[in-house]
Amino acid sequence: MLVDKIRVLANAKGYSLTTLEKELGFGNGTITRWNKSSPSSEKLCKVADFFGVTIDHLLGRDENVLNRRDQRDIEKLLDMTKEELLTSEGLMFDGKPATDEEIQQILDAMQIGLEMAKKKNKEKFTPKKYRK
């Protein structure tokens, strides 16, 4: 889960895991090894700072902020967008039609953006008396 979240964040910024590791000064394959072992807090902090997110976000601890309705709204919007991207002929990268993998990367990045926007709006527009 951690590596998948980092991969999505990296793809959204145009990085592969390999280039991200080089950018952060990690050894080759360090991040993918986190599927089987735990990263040091220093390295986890470096990744979080690079993407401008919290360590809790990377670890999935802030996922419960969105309720089922919010999740359903995001899924519905992503499904509509995916359908539009798959049926349109205009989406191209470097003069070539977008592949299913590229479209999925776009949708993954959109999902993170939509979740962050929903959370920020909840914080901003929830009256103080209802905040935790």
C-alpha positions, 0 to 999 in steps of 0.5 A, a space after each residue: 500500500 505504501 509503495 503504491 501510494 508513492 508510485 501514484 504520487 511520483 507518476 503525478 509529478 512525472 517521476 518513476 520510482 527509479 528517478 525518485 530514488 535518485 532524486 532523493 539520494 536513495 539506493 536503487 530499488 529502495 522504495 520497492 523493497 518497502 513492500 517487504 520491509 519497513 522504511 526508516 523514519 528519515 527516509 519516509 520523512 524525505 518522501 513525504 516532504 518531497 511530495 508535500 504530504 504528511 507521513 500519515 497520508 503516505 501510511 494511509 492513516 488519514 483515509 477515514 476522513 472521507 465518508 462513503 458518499 464522498 468516496 462514491 462521488 469521487 468514484 463516479 467522477 473517475 468512472 465518467 472521466 475514464 469512459 470519456 478518455 477511453 472513447 475519445 480519440 484526442 488524448 495523445 502523448 508524444 503524437 501517439 494515442 494514450 495507452 490504457 496504462 497512461 490513462 490509469 496513471 492519469 486517473 490515479 493522479 486525479 483520484 489523489 487530487 480529488 481526495 485532497 480537495 474534498 478533505 481541504 473543503 471539509 476542513 474549510 467549510 465545516 462549522 467550528 462546532 462540528 469539528 473534532 
